[in-house]
Amino acid sequence: MRAYGGHWDTERALRTLRDAGHDPQDKRTRQILRDLASEDVLVKVEDWPVRYAAVRAD
């Protein structure tokens, strides 16, 4: 996600995971985004619709 940068929402995460050969459900994808935010890979920038931004690794 850091390599791609930008903003992430459920739709973008779903497309990326599917392109990588996974078949996640919306609910699981939202959980993945929350988990990545808790690990400081993403930061929540908008509550509705929920959007995250990739945290740069400096």
Chimera marker file (.cmm) of the C-alpha trace (Angstrom):
<marker_set name="trace">
<marker id="1" x="0.000" y="0.000" z="0.000" r="1" g="1" b="0" radius="0.5"/>
<marker id="2" x="2.848" y="2.333" z="0.750" r="1" g="1" b="0" radius="0.5"/>
<marker id="3" x="4.281" y="1.708" z="-2.717" r="1" g="1" b="0" radius="0.5"/>
<marker id="4" x="0.955" y="2.616" z="-4.355" r="1" g="1" b="0" radius="0.5"/>
<marker id="5" x="0.334" y="5.543" z="-1.998" r="1" g="1" b="0" radius="0.5"/>
<marker id="6" x="-2.717" y="7.752" z="-2.210" r="1" g="1" b="0" radius="0.5"/>
<marker id="7" x="-6.093" y="7.261" z="-0.610" r="1" g="1" b="0" radius="0.5"/>
<marker id="8" x="-7.665" y="3.899" z="0.097" r="1" g="1" b="0" radius="0.5"/>
<marker id="9" x="-11.311" y="2.965" z="0.464" r="1" g="1" b="0" radius="0.5"/>
<marker id="10" x="-13.098" y="-0.373" z="0.379" r="1" g="1" b="0" radius="0.5"/>
<marker id="11" x="-13.473" y="-0.351" z="-3.416" r="1" g="1" b="0" radius="0.5"/>
<marker id="12" x="-9.801" y="0.325" z="-4.094" r="1" g="1" b="0" radius="0.5"/>
<marker id="13" x="-8.732" y="-2.298" z="-1.572" r="1" g="1" b="0" radius="0.5"/>
<marker id="14" x="-11.134" y="-4.840" z="-3.112" r="1" g="1" b="0" radius="0.5"/>
<marker id="15" x="-9.775" y="-4.201" z="-6.625" r="1" g="1" b="0" radius="0.5"/>
<marker id="16" x="-6.187" y="-4.482" z="-5.420" r="1" g="1" b="0" radius="0.5"/>
<marker id="17" x="-6.815" y="-7.714" z="-3.522" r="1" g="1" b="0" radius="0.5"/>
<marker id="18" x="-8.703" y="-9.228" z="-6.473" r="1" g="1" b="0" radius="0.5"/>
<marker id="19" x="-5.916" y="-8.229" z="-8.855" r="1" g="1" b="0" radius="0.5"/>
<marker id="20" x="-3.543" y="-10.096" z="-6.532" r="1" g="1" b="0" radius="0.5"/>
<marker id="21" x="-5.665" y="-13.254" z="-6.818" r="1" g="1" b="0" radius="0.5"/>
<marker id="22" x="-7.733" y="-12.985" z="-3.626" r="1" g="1" b="0" radius="0.5"/>
<marker id="23" x="-11.522" y="-12.994" z="-3.377" r="1" g="1" b="0" radius="0.5"/>
<marker id="24" x="-12.348" y="-11.032" z="-0.208" r="1" g="1" b="0" radius="0.5"/>
<marker id="25" x="-15.786" y="-9.922" z="0.926" r="1" g="1" b="0" radius="0.5"/>
<marker id="26" x="-16.559" y="-6.247" z="1.642" r="1" g="1" b="0" radius="0.5"/>
<marker id="27" x="-16.727" y="-6.847" z="5.398" r="1" g="1" b="0" radius="0.5"/>
<marker id="28" x="-13.345" y="-8.612" z="5.477" r="1" g="1" b="0" radius="0.5"/>
<marker id="29" x="-11.785" y="-5.881" z="3.332" r="1" g="1" b="0" radius="0.5"/>
<marker id="30" x="-12.979" y="-3.177" z="5.732" r="1" g="1" b="0" radius="0.5"/>
<marker id="31" x="-11.461" y="-5.158" z="8.605" r="1" g="1" b="0" radius="0.5"/>
<marker id="32" x="-8.152" y="-5.388" z="6.735" r="1" g="1" b="0" radius="0.5"/>
<marker id="33" x="-8.148" y="-1.594" z="6.307" r="1" g="1" b="0" radius="0.5"/>
<marker id="34" x="-8.868" y="-1.097" z="10.026" r="1" g="1" b="0" radius="0.5"/>
<marker id="35" x="-6.101" y="-3.557" z="10.935" r="1" g="1" b="0" radius="0.5"/>
<marker id="36" x="-3.608" y="-1.729" z="8.720" r="1" g="1" b="0" radius="0.5"/>
<marker id="37" x="-4.615" y="1.565" z="10.331" r="1" g="1" b="0" radius="0.5"/>
<marker id="38" x="-3.996" y="0.079" z="13.786" r="1" g="1" b="0" radius="0.5"/>
<marker id="39" x="-0.502" y="-0.934" z="12.608" r="1" g="1" b="0" radius="0.5"/>
<marker id="40" x="0.205" y="2.605" z="11.309" r="1" g="1" b="0" radius="0.5"/>
<marker id="41" x="0.344" y="1.548" z="7.652" r="1" g="1" b="0" radius="0.5"/>
<marker id="42" x="-2.747" y="3.658" z="6.948" r="1" g="1" b="0" radius="0.5"/>
<marker id="43" x="-4.276" y="6.673" z="8.645" r="1" g="1" b="0" radius="0.5"/>
<marker id="44" x="-7.999" y="7.428" z="8.567" r="1" g="1" b="0" radius="0.5"/>
<marker id="45" x="-8.619" y="10.765" z="6.825" r="1" g="1" b="0" radius="0.5"/>
<marker id="46" x="-12.387" y="10.711" z="6.341" r="1" g="1" b="0" radius="0.5"/>
<marker id="47" x="-15.228" y="9.094" z="8.292" r="1" g="1" b="0" radius="0.5"/>
<marker id="48" x="-17.988" y="9.015" z="5.678" r="1" g="1" b="0" radius="0.5"/>
<marker id="49" x="-17.278" y="7.559" z="3.295" r="1" g="1" b="0" radius="0.5"/>
<marker id="50" x="-14.390" y="5.992" z="5.129" r="1" g="1" b="0" radius="0.5"/>
<marker id="51" x="-11.069" y="6.732" z="3.452" r="1" g="1" b="0" radius="0.5"/>
<marker id="52" x="-7.527" y="6.115" z="4.541" r="1" g="1" b="0" radius="0.5"/>
<marker id="53" x="-4.212" y="7.512" z="3.371" r="1" g="1" b="0" radius="0.5"/>
<marker id="54" x="-1.055" y="5.467" z="3.105" r="1" g="1" b="0" radius="0.5"/>
<marker id="55" x="1.559" y="6.459" z="5.682" r="1" g="1" b="0" radius="0.5"/>
<marker id="56" x="4.931" y="7.122" z="4.140" r="1" g="1" b="0" radius="0.5"/>
<marker id="57" x="7.829" y="5.073" z="5.432" r="1" g="1" b="0" radius="0.5"/>
<marker id="58" x="10.686" y="7.502" z="5.897" r="1" g="1" b="0" radius="0.5"/>
<link id1="1" id2="2" r="1" g="1" b="0" radius="0.2"/>
<link id1="2" id2="3" r="1" g="1" b="0" radius="0.2"/>
<link id1="3" id2="4" r="1" g="1" b="0" radius="0.2"/>
<link id1="4" id2="5" r="1" g="1" b="0" radius="0.2"/>
<link id1="5" id2="6" r="1" g="1" b="0" radius="0.2"/>
<link id1="6" id2="7" r="1" g="1" b="0" radius="0.2"/>
<link id1="7" id2="8" r="1" g="1" b="0" radius="0.2"/>
<link id1="8" id2="9" r="1" g="1" b="0" radius="0.2"/>
<link id1="9" id2="10" r="1" g="1" b="0" radius="0.2"/>
<link id1="10" id2="11" r="1" g="1" b="0" radius="0.2"/>
<link id1="11" id2="12" r="1" g="1" b="0" radius="0.2"/>
<link id1="12" id2="13" r="1" g="1" b="0" radius="0.2"/>
<link id1="13" id2="14" r="1" g="1" b="0" radius="0.2"/>
<link id1="14" id2="15" r="1" g="1" b="0" radius="0.2"/>
<link id1="15" id2="16" r="1" g="1" b="0" radius="0.2"/>
<link id1="16" id2="17" r="1" g="1" b="0" radius="0.2"/>
<link id1="17" id2="18" r="1" g="1" b="0" radius="0.2"/>
<link id1="18" id2="19" r="1" g="1" b="0" radius="0.2"/>
<link id1="19" id2="20" r="1" g="1" b="0" radius="0.2"/>
<link id1="20" id2="21" r="1" g="1" b="0" radius="0.2"/>
<link id1="21" id2="22" r="1" g="1" b="0" radius="0.2"/>
<link id1="22" id2="23" r="1" g="1" b="0" radius="0.2"/>
<link id1="23" id2="24" r="1" g="1" b="0" radius="0.2"/>
<link id1="24" id2="25" r="1" g="1" b="0" radius="0.2"/>
<link id1="25" id2="26" r="1" g="1" b="0" radius="0.2"/>
<link id1="26" id2="27" r="1" g="1" b="0" radius="0.2"/>
<link id1="27" id2="28" r="1" g="1" b="0" radius="0.2"/>
<link id1="28" id2="29" r="1" g="1" b="0" radius="0.2"/>
<link id1="29" id2="30" r="1" g="1" b="0" radius="0.2"/>
<link id1="30" id2="31" r="1" g="1" b="0" radius="0.2"/>
<link id1="31" id2="32" r="1" g="1" b="0" radius="0.2"/>
<link id1="32" id2="33" r="1" g="1" b="0" radius="0.2"/>
<link id1="33" id2="34" r="1" g="1" b="0" radius="0.2"/>
<link id1="34" id2="35" r="1" g="1" b="0" radius="0.2"/>
<link id1="35" id2="36" r="1" g="1" b="0" radius="0.2"/>
<link id1="36" id2="37" r="1" g="1" b="0" radius="0.2"/>
<link id1="37" id2="38" r="1" g="1" b="0" radius="0.2"/>
<link id1="38" id2="39" r="1" g="1" b="0" radius="0.2"/>
<link id1="39" id2="40" r="1" g="1" b="0" radius="0.2"/>
<link id1="40" id2="41" r="1" g="1" b="0" radius="0.2"/>
<link id1="41" id2="42" r="1" g="1" b="0" radius="0.2"/>
<link id1="42" id2="43" r="1" g="1" b="0" radius="0.2"/>
<link id1="43" id2="44" r="1" g="1" b="0" radius="0.2"/>
<link id1="44" id2="45" r="1" g="1" b="0" radius="0.2"/>
<link id1="45" id2="46" r="1" g="1" b="0" radius="0.2"/>
<link id1="46" id2="47" r="1" g="1" b="0" radius="0.2"/>
<link id1="47" id2="48" r="1" g="1" b="0" radius="0.2"/>
<link id1="48" id2="49" r="1" g="1" b="0" radius="0.2"/>
<link id1="49" id2="50" r="1" g="1" b="0" radius="0.2"/>
<link id1="50" id2="51" r="1" g="1" b="0" radius="0.2"/>
<link id1="51" id2="52" r="1" g="1" b="0" radius="0.2"/>
<link id1="52" id2="53" r="1" g="1" b="0" radius="0.2"/>
<link id1="53" id2="54" r="1" g="1" b="0" radius="0.2"/>
<link id1="54" id2="55" r="1" g="1" b="0" radius="0.2"/>
<link id1="55" id2="56" r="1" g="1" b="0" radius="0.2"/>
<link id1="56" id2="57" r="1" g="1" b="0" radius="0.2"/>
<link id1="57" id2="58" r="1" g="1" b="0" radius="0.2"/>
</marker_set>
